Every structure is written in C-alpha cells, then in structure tokens.
C-alpha cells in the first residue's frame, strides 16, 4: 500500500530551526548584558544630575536638626 503524506518533512529542519532560535536568544541576552555593563560604566547625564539633586535634598533634610536613627539610600 502506498502512504499518503500530508505533512511536509519539517523534522529535517528541526536542528536548523533550533540553532536559529538559540542564535536570536543569545543575541537578545548579549545586547541586554552589554547595554547593562555600558550604562553601569557610563551613566546617563540626566540620571546622574537627578541623583545628585536627590542626595543633596536628603542631606539637607537630615542636617536640618532632625534626628535620624537610620539612613537608607534607595529609590
């Protein structure tokens, strides 16, 4: 008896499609990791100026005569 094939032979393409998928996943994570390292070394100027203003305001509030038992720097 002759078989009727209704599906294309996608099984032969599975290793190729897997490699392409892993390439794009690795590309995405490498872009994310490299940009995180870049912005950790070279912070944006707008964020840096805003952070300095916030720390100056916190310092002014603490040194204005209020008693501070614990100071936690965070966002």
Secondary structure, 3 states (H helix, E strand, C coil): CCCCCCCCCHHHHHHHHHHHHHHHHHHHHHHHHHHHHHHHHCCCHHHHHHHHHHHHHHHHHHCCCCCCCCCCCCC
